[in-house]
Amino acid sequence: MIQLRVKDVKMSRVTGKDKNELLESFVAGTSENNIYKTAIFVRCTEDIETALKSVTDQIKESSESSDRLGNKVLWLNRVIFLATLVCVAATIVIAVKT
């Protein structure tokens, strides 16, 4: 329970603040070495966020492309089905006449 309370207190300091506000409050009482390490972590996190957004956009685009292709294949199947029916009807007509 004590850990939960400590965690809640720590989270209350973070809630409602953006990334820059949190970094500014961190820098105030931190050594230069730790600031540099934190800057590296922040930059890596931003790069990961950018990469994830890019992947998400590509997945969405791929999904939309797949839907369009699926619709085209569906219509192609319908056309082939109708052509098959025409061929069957023609074959029946030829068989009856001979």
C-alpha positions as a Markdown table, in Angstrom:
| # | Residue | x | y | z |
|---|---|---|---|---|
| 1 | Met | 0.0 | 0.0 | 0.0 |
| 2 | Ile | 2.8 | 2.4 | 0.8 |
| 3 | Gln | 4.2 | 1.9 | -2.7 |
| 4 | Leu | 0.8 | 2.7 | -4.2 |
| 5 | Arg | 0.7 | 6.0 | -2.3 |
| 6 | Val | 4.2 | 6.9 | -3.4 |
| 7 | Lys | 3.3 | 6.0 | -7.0 |
| 8 | Asp | 0.1 | 8.1 | -6.8 |
| 9 | Val | 2.1 | 11.1 | -5.4 |
| 10 | Lys | 4.6 | 10.8 | -8.2 |
| 11 | Met | 1.9 | 10.5 | -10.9 |
| 12 | Ser | 0.1 | 13.6 | -9.5 |
| 13 | Arg | 3.2 | 15.6 | -10.3 |
| 14 | Val | 3.1 | 14.3 | -13.9 |
| 15 | Thr | -0.6 | 14.5 | -14.6 |
| 16 | Gly | -1.7 | 17.4 | -16.8 |
| 17 | Lys | 1.8 | 18.5 | -17.7 |
| 18 | Asp | 3.2 | 18.3 | -21.2 |
| 19 | Lys | 6.7 | 16.9 | -22.0 |
| 20 | Asn | 8.4 | 20.2 | -22.0 |
| 21 | Glu | 7.1 | 21.2 | -18.6 |
| 22 | Leu | 8.2 | 17.9 | -17.1 |
| 23 | Leu | 11.7 | 18.3 | -18.6 |
| 24 | Glu | 12.0 | 21.8 | -17.3 |
| 25 | Ser | 11.1 | 20.7 | -13.7 |
| 26 | Phe | 13.6 | 17.8 | -14.0 |
| 27 | Val | 16.4 | 19.9 | -15.2 |
| 28 | Ala | 16.1 | 22.3 | -12.3 |
| 29 | Gly | 17.7 | 19.9 | -9.8 |
| 30 | Thr | 19.7 | 17.6 | -11.9 |
| 31 | Ser | 23.4 | 17.3 | -12.9 |
| 32 | Glu | 24.6 | 18.0 | -16.4 |
| 33 | Asn | 25.4 | 14.3 | -17.0 |
| 34 | Asn | 21.9 | 13.2 | -16.1 |
| 35 | Ile | 20.4 | 16.0 | -18.2 |
| 36 | Tyr | 22.4 | 14.7 | -21.2 |
| 37 | Lys | 21.2 | 11.1 | -20.6 |
| 38 | Thr | 17.6 | 12.3 | -20.2 |
| 39 | Ala | 17.9 | 14.3 | -23.5 |
| 40 | Ile | 19.1 | 11.1 | -25.3 |
| 41 | Phe | 16.1 | 9.2 | -23.9 |
| 42 | Val | 13.7 | 11.9 | -24.9 |
| 43 | Arg | 15.2 | 12.1 | -28.4 |
| 44 | Cys | 15.0 | 8.3 | -28.8 |
| 45 | Thr | 11.4 | 8.3 | -27.5 |
| 46 | Glu | 10.5 | 11.0 | -30.0 |
| 47 | Asp | 12.1 | 9.0 | -32.8 |
| 48 | Ile | 10.1 | 5.9 | -31.7 |
| 49 | Glu | 6.9 | 7.9 | -31.6 |
| 50 | Thr | 7.6 | 9.2 | -35.2 |
| 51 | Ala | 8.3 | 5.7 | -36.4 |
| 52 | Leu | 5.2 | 4.3 | -34.8 |
| 53 | Lys | 3.1 | 7.0 | -36.4 |
| 54 | Ser | 4.6 | 6.3 | -39.8 |
| 55 | Val | 4.0 | 2.5 | -39.4 |
| 56 | Thr | 0.4 | 3.2 | -38.3 |
| 57 | Asp | -0.2 | 5.4 | -41.4 |
| 58 | Gln | 1.3 | 2.8 | -43.7 |
| 59 | Ile | -0.9 | 0.0 | -42.2 |
| 60 | Lys | -3.9 | 2.2 | -42.6 |
| 61 | Glu | -3.0 | 2.9 | -46.3 |
| 62 | Ser | -2.3 | -0.8 | -46.9 |
| 63 | Ser | -5.7 | -1.7 | -45.4 |
| 64 | Glu | -7.5 | 0.8 | -47.6 |
| 65 | Ser | -5.5 | -0.5 | -50.7 |
| 66 | Ser | -6.4 | -4.1 | -49.7 |
| 67 | Asp | -10.1 | -3.1 | -49.4 |
| 68 | Arg | -10.0 | -1.6 | -52.9 |
| 69 | Leu | -8.3 | -4.7 | -54.3 |
| 70 | Gly | -10.8 | -6.9 | -52.6 |
| 71 | Asn | -13.7 | -5.0 | -54.2 |
| 72 | Lys | -12.1 | -5.3 | -57.7 |
| 73 | Val | -11.6 | -9.1 | -57.2 |
| 74 | Leu | -15.2 | -9.4 | -56.1 |
| 75 | Trp | -16.4 | -7.7 | -59.3 |
| 76 | Leu | -14.0 | -9.8 | -61.4 |
| 77 | Asn | -15.5 | -12.9 | -59.9 |
| 78 | Arg | -19.0 | -11.8 | -60.7 |
| 79 | Val | -18.0 | -11.1 | -64.3 |
| 80 | Ile | -16.3 | -14.5 | -64.6 |
| 81 | Phe | -19.4 | -16.1 | -63.1 |
| 82 | Leu | -21.7 | -14.4 | -65.7 |
| 83 | Ala | -19.3 | -15.4 | -68.5 |
| 84 | Thr | -19.4 | -19.0 | -67.3 |
| 85 | Leu | -23.3 | -18.9 | -67.3 |
| 86 | Val | -23.2 | -17.6 | -70.9 |
| 87 | Cys | -20.9 | -20.4 | -71.9 |
| 88 | Val | -23.0 | -23.0 | -70.1 |
| 89 | Ala | -26.1 | -21.7 | -71.9 |
| 90 | Ala | -24.4 | -21.7 | -75.2 |
| 91 | Thr | -23.2 | -25.3 | -74.7 |
| 92 | Ile | -26.7 | -26.4 | -73.8 |
| 93 | Val | -28.2 | -24.7 | -76.9 |
| 94 | Ile | -25.5 | -26.4 | -79.1 |
| 95 | Ala | -26.2 | -29.8 | -77.5 |
| 96 | Val | -29.9 | -29.5 | -78.0 |
| 97 | Lys | -29.6 | -28.5 | -81.6 |
| 98 | Thr | -27.3 | -31.4 | -82.5 |
